[in-house]
Structures are given as C-alpha cells and as structure tokens.
Amino acid sequence: MPKMKTKSGAAKRFRVRASGSIKRGQAFKRHILTKKTTKNKRHLRGSTAVHDSDMKSVRSMMPYA
C-alpha cells in the first residue's frame, strides 16, 4: 500500500500536543476589526484546542500526527 498523505492545509493549521489534543489558532481576527470590540479582539488572541466534535475530521486529515 502507498503511504497516506497529510493534507498540507491541515499541517499548516494544526499541531498535536503531547496530551493528544490538537491545537488550533483562533478565527475572526484577520480583517474588519474596527467594528469588533477591544474585549472581543483580546479574547481571540492565542490558540485553543479543536472541539471534540471536529476531532475525527482533523485526525483523518493528519493520519501520522
């Protein structure tokens, strides 16, 4: 069997932590920032974990992670 390929877009967006959870960046902070409150933009900083309901699809995109 040939090797399975990792989706290159997923490899750029996700990292697997040592605990097995998957880290992702926050969305909604790229543009149209003038109408968003300072508090909203502050809470969108940093990274967060992928939700459990999305874990199966992310793992299928990254078979060797």
C-alpha beads as a LAMMPS data file, in Angstrom:
LAMMPS data file: protein, C-alpha beads

65 atoms
64 bonds

1 atom types
1 bond types

-500.0 500.0 xlo xhi
-500.0 500.0 ylo yhi
-500.0 500.0 zlo zhi

Masses

1 110.0

Atoms # bond

1 1 1 0.000 0.000 0.000
2 1 1 1.204 3.524 -0.689
3 1 1 1.664 5.912 2.178
4 1 1 -1.272 8.137 3.120
5 1 1 -0.765 11.838 2.543
6 1 1 -1.300 14.516 5.135
7 1 1 -3.468 17.389 3.897
8 1 1 -0.994 20.235 3.526
9 1 1 -3.534 22.832 4.642
10 1 1 -4.211 20.903 7.834
11 1 1 -0.494 20.531 8.541
12 1 1 -0.161 24.318 8.458
13 1 1 -3.161 24.936 10.721
14 1 1 -2.981 22.253 13.417
15 1 1 -0.397 20.889 15.856
16 1 1 -0.833 17.809 18.047
17 1 1 0.006 18.340 21.707
18 1 1 1.721 15.754 23.886
19 1 1 -1.613 15.042 25.610
20 1 1 -3.159 14.122 22.255
21 1 1 -5.348 17.200 21.923
22 1 1 -4.987 19.278 18.785
23 1 1 -4.051 22.954 18.935
24 1 1 -5.543 25.476 16.520
25 1 1 -5.425 29.219 16.014
26 1 1 -8.384 31.455 16.711
27 1 1 -10.535 32.630 13.789
28 1 1 -12.237 36.015 13.215
29 1 1 -9.221 38.251 13.822
30 1 1 -7.910 38.876 10.295
31 1 1 -9.935 41.813 8.974
32 1 1 -12.979 44.030 9.654
33 1 1 -11.564 44.677 13.111
34 1 1 -12.973 48.187 13.506
35 1 1 -16.464 47.019 14.376
36 1 1 -15.223 44.421 16.871
37 1 1 -14.786 45.461 20.476
38 1 1 -11.396 45.562 22.152
39 1 1 -12.536 42.869 24.575
40 1 1 -13.632 40.634 21.713
41 1 1 -10.297 41.018 19.915
42 1 1 -8.387 40.391 23.148
43 1 1 -10.223 37.118 23.739
44 1 1 -9.398 35.996 20.190
45 1 1 -5.647 36.114 20.883
46 1 1 -3.617 32.969 21.259
47 1 1 -4.608 29.428 20.466
48 1 1 -7.187 26.937 21.627
49 1 1 -7.989 23.245 21.275
50 1 1 -10.008 21.647 18.493
51 1 1 -13.503 20.730 19.680
52 1 1 -14.325 17.069 20.280
53 1 1 -16.948 17.042 17.518
54 1 1 -14.314 18.114 14.946
55 1 1 -11.546 15.820 16.200
56 1 1 -12.386 12.910 13.884
57 1 1 -12.217 15.002 10.712
58 1 1 -8.974 16.712 11.750
59 1 1 -7.343 13.370 12.601
60 1 1 -8.367 11.954 9.226
61 1 1 -6.633 14.883 7.519
62 1 1 -3.448 14.214 9.523
63 1 1 -3.019 10.426 9.589
64 1 1 0.516 10.409 11.029
65 1 1 0.127 13.155 13.636

Bonds

1 1 1 2
2 1 2 3
3 1 3 4
4 1 4 5
5 1 5 6
6 1 6 7
7 1 7 8
8 1 8 9
9 1 9 10
10 1 10 11
11 1 11 12
12 1 12 13
13 1 13 14
14 1 14 15
15 1 15 16
16 1 16 17
17 1 17 18
18 1 18 19
19 1 19 20
20 1 20 21
21 1 21 22
22 1 22 23
23 1 23 24
24 1 24 25
25 1 25 26
26 1 26 27
27 1 27 28
28 1 28 29
29 1 29 30
30 1 30 31
31 1 31 32
32 1 32 33
33 1 33 34
34 1 34 35
35 1 35 36
36 1 36 37
37 1 37 38
38 1 38 39
39 1 39 40
40 1 40 41
41 1 41 42
42 1 42 43
43 1 43 44
44 1 44 45
45 1 45 46
46 1 46 47
47 1 47 48
48 1 48 49
49 1 49 50
50 1 50 51
51 1 51 52
52 1 52 53
53 1 53 54
54 1 54 55
55 1 55 56
56 1 56 57
57 1 57 58
58 1 58 59
59 1 59 60
60 1 60 61
61 1 61 62
62 1 62 63
63 1 63 64
64 1 64 65
